[in-house]
Amino acid sequence: MERFSGATATFEHAIERARQMVALFDALTALRPHEPANDDALRSAYFLAVSSFDFFAHELAAVEAKHRFTNGLRTRNIHLPMDVMTIADEEARIATAETHVRQTNSYKAFVDPAKLAELLSCYCLKPWDRLAILINSGLPEIERKSPEHIKGQLKSVWKRRNQIAHEADVNPTLAGVSLWPIDKVDTEITISFICSIGAHMPKVISEPLLDDEVE
């Protein structure tokens, strides 16, 4: 959708950079086999992919909020202060409302499945069910995943990202001498998983709410 094109392009560019970091890992490994520092390229790829997803979710929410405010479309659970709603100039009111949404969401990590559901639920009902349908579309039945499975996988990704971002990926055993292991296959799976959710989020977040779906 055109209104999401800028955010989508930025997300896809970041995902490609993450894949390039995996390629850098291969190059480093070829130059200096068994060097532990090579793994840091994978950690960078992992962190970049997850951070780009978080950015993407923030952007989608702000863009969709502005779109709905501009066109008088329904939302759920978005509360705007009275001093925003009473701005007489429409353009200024919408811009201020968008800024408020961005500031409200600014401290939230939408890689957390609960926070992501909270965000998407402002624009649609049962977002995880909708995402699962789209993610599973065209897949053989044996490869399809339930909403709970997808949420669980994203939660694991979120926890792993926090180990890298907030704990320097240090294994607390052995007095912090060792790091948690990371491998290429797991990193590539994570990047593909993040990309698959991101690819379908614009469709989910743009679904119009029906009359009986608004609280």
C-alpha positions as CSV (number, residue, x, y, z in Angstrom):
1,M,0.0,0.0,0.0
2,E,1.3,3.4,-1.0
3,R,1.0,5.0,2.4
4,F,3.4,2.4,3.9
5,S,5.9,2.4,1.0
6,G,8.5,4.5,2.8
7,A,8.4,2.4,5.9
8,T,8.4,-0.8,3.9
9,A,11.4,0.3,1.8
10,T,13.4,1.2,5.0
11,F,12.5,-2.1,6.6
12,E,13.5,-4.1,3.5
13,H,16.8,-2.2,3.2
14,A,17.6,-3.0,6.8
15,I,16.8,-6.7,6.3
16,E,19.1,-6.7,3.3
17,R,21.9,-5.2,5.5
18,A,21.3,-7.9,8.0
19,R,21.7,-10.5,5.3
20,Q,24.9,-8.8,4.2
21,M,26.2,-9.1,7.8
22,V,25.7,-12.9,7.5
23,A,27.7,-12.8,4.2
24,L,30.4,-10.9,6.1
25,F,30.5,-13.7,8.7
26,D,31.2,-16.2,5.8
27,A,34.0,-14.0,4.5
28,L,35.5,-13.6,7.9
29,T,35.3,-17.3,8.6
30,A,37.1,-18.0,5.3
31,L,39.9,-15.6,6.2
32,R,40.3,-16.6,9.8
33,P,38.7,-19.9,10.7
34,H,37.6,-20.6,14.3
35,E,38.1,-16.9,15.3
36,P,35.4,-16.3,18.0
37,A,35.0,-12.6,17.0
38,N,33.6,-13.8,13.6
39,D,30.4,-14.6,15.5
40,D,29.9,-10.9,16.2
41,A,28.9,-10.4,12.6
42,L,26.0,-12.8,13.2
43,R,25.1,-10.9,16.4
44,S,25.0,-7.7,14.4
45,A,22.8,-9.3,11.8
46,Y,20.4,-10.6,14.4
47,F,20.2,-7.3,16.2
48,L,19.8,-5.3,13.0
49,A,16.9,-7.6,11.8
50,V,15.0,-7.4,15.1
51,S,15.6,-3.6,15.5
52,S,14.4,-3.0,12.0
53,F,11.2,-4.9,12.7
54,D,10.6,-2.8,15.8
55,F,11.2,0.4,13.8
56,F,8.8,-0.9,11.1
57,A,6.0,-1.6,13.6
58,H,6.4,2.0,15.1
59,E,6.2,3.5,11.6
60,L,3.2,1.5,10.5
61,A,1.3,2.5,13.6
62,A,2.0,6.2,13.1
63,V,1.2,6.1,9.4
64,E,-2.0,4.2,9.9
65,A,-3.1,6.5,12.7
66,K,-2.5,9.6,10.6
67,H,-4.4,7.9,7.7
68,R,-7.4,7.1,9.9
69,F,-7.4,10.5,11.6
70,T,-7.3,12.2,8.2
71,N,-10.1,10.1,6.7
72,G,-12.4,9.8,9.8
73,L,-11.8,6.0,10.0
74,R,-12.4,4.0,13.1
75,T,-9.6,3.0,15.6
76,R,-9.7,1.2,19.0
77,N,-8.0,2.1,22.2
78,I,-6.3,5.2,21.0
79,H,-6.9,8.0,23.5
80,L,-6.0,11.6,22.5
81,P,-5.8,14.5,25.0
82,M,-8.5,17.1,24.8
83,D,-6.0,19.8,23.9
84,V,-5.2,17.8,20.7
85,M,-8.8,17.3,19.8
86,T,-9.7,20.9,20.2
87,I,-7.1,22.3,17.8
88,A,-9.2,24.2,15.3
89,D,-6.9,23.8,12.2
90,E,-7.4,20.3,10.8
91,E,-3.9,19.9,9.4
92,A,-2.3,21.0,12.7
93,R,-4.7,18.8,14.7
94,I,-3.8,15.7,12.7
95,A,-0.1,16.4,12.8
96,T,-0.3,16.9,16.6
97,A,-2.3,13.6,17.0
98,E,0.3,11.7,14.9
99,T,3.1,13.1,17.1
100,H,1.1,12.1,20.2
101,V,0.8,8.5,18.9
102,R,4.5,8.4,18.2
103,Q,5.4,9.7,21.6
104,T,3.1,7.3,23.3
105,N,4.6,4.3,21.5
106,S,8.2,5.5,21.6
107,Y,9.3,3.5,24.7
108,K,7.5,0.3,23.6
109,A,9.3,-2.7,22.1
110,F,7.0,-4.2,19.5
111,V,9.1,-7.3,19.1
112,D,7.4,-8.3,22.4
113,P,4.3,-10.3,21.1
114,A,2.1,-8.8,23.8
115,K,3.1,-5.3,22.9
116,L,2.7,-6.0,19.1
117,A,-0.8,-7.4,19.7
118,E,-1.7,-4.3,21.8
119,L,-0.5,-2.1,18.9
120,L,-2.3,-4.0,16.1
121,S,-5.5,-4.2,18.1
122,C,-5.9,-0.5,17.8
123,Y,-6.7,-1.1,14.2
124,C,-8.1,-4.6,13.9
125,L,-9.4,-7.5,16.0
126,K,-7.6,-10.8,16.5
127,P,-4.3,-9.6,14.9
128,W,-2.5,-12.8,15.6
129,D,-5.2,-14.9,13.9
130,R,-5.0,-12.6,10.9
131,L,-1.2,-12.7,10.7
132,A,-1.2,-16.5,11.0
133,I,-3.7,-16.9,8.1
134,L,-1.5,-14.7,5.9
135,I,1.8,-16.3,7.0
136,N,0.4,-19.8,6.4
137,S,-1.2,-19.0,3.0
138,G,0.2,-21.2,0.3
139,L,2.2,-23.4,2.7
140,P,1.7,-27.2,3.0
141,E,-0.4,-28.1,6.0
142,I,2.6,-29.7,7.7
143,E,4.5,-26.4,7.6
144,R,1.7,-24.2,8.9
145,K,2.0,-22.6,12.3
146,S,-0.7,-21.7,14.9
147,P,-0.9,-18.1,16.2
148,E,0.5,-19.4,19.5
149,H,3.5,-21.0,17.8
150,I,4.2,-17.7,15.9
151,K,3.9,-15.7,19.1
152,G,6.2,-18.1,20.9
153,Q,8.8,-17.9,18.2
154,L,8.7,-14.1,18.2
155,K,9.0,-14.1,22.0
156,S,12.1,-16.3,21.8
157,V,13.6,-13.9,19.2
158,W,12.8,-10.9,21.5
159,K,14.6,-12.6,24.4
160,R,17.6,-13.4,22.3
161,R,17.8,-9.9,21.1
162,N,17.7,-8.6,24.7
163,Q,20.6,-10.9,25.5
164,I,22.7,-9.3,22.8
165,A,21.5,-5.7,23.3
166,H,21.4,-5.5,27.1
167,E,23.7,-8.2,28.3
168,A,26.5,-8.1,25.7
169,D,25.4,-11.7,25.0
170,V,27.5,-12.8,27.9
171,N,26.8,-16.2,29.5
172,P,26.8,-15.5,33.2
173,T,28.5,-18.8,34.0
174,L,32.3,-19.0,34.1
175,A,32.5,-15.4,35.5
176,G,31.3,-13.9,32.2
177,V,34.3,-15.3,30.2
178,S,32.1,-17.0,27.5
179,L,29.3,-15.7,25.3
180,W,26.1,-17.4,24.4
181,P,26.6,-19.5,21.2
182,I,25.1,-18.2,17.9
183,D,25.2,-19.8,14.5
184,K,24.5,-18.9,10.9
185,V,21.5,-21.2,10.4
186,D,19.6,-19.8,13.4
187,T,20.4,-16.2,12.4
188,E,19.1,-16.8,8.9
189,I,16.0,-18.5,10.2
190,T,15.4,-15.5,12.5
191,I,15.9,-13.0,9.6
192,S,13.4,-14.9,7.4
193,F,10.9,-15.2,10.2
194,I,11.1,-11.5,11.0
195,C,10.7,-10.7,7.3
196,S,7.7,-13.0,7.0
197,I,5.8,-11.2,9.8
198,G,6.8,-7.8,8.5
199,A,5.7,-8.5,5.0
200,H,2.1,-9.1,6.2
201,M,1.7,-6.4,8.8
202,P,0.6,-3.7,6.4
203,K,-2.3,-5.9,5.3
204,V,-3.3,-6.6,8.9
205,I,-3.0,-3.1,10.2
206,S,-5.0,-1.6,7.3
207,E,-8.1,-3.8,7.7
208,P,-11.1,-1.4,8.3
209,L,-12.9,-1.9,11.6
210,L,-16.6,-2.8,11.3
211,D,-19.3,-1.0,13.4
212,D,-19.5,-3.9,15.9
213,E,-15.7,-4.1,16.3
214,V,-15.3,-0.7,17.9
215,E,-15.5,-0.4,21.7
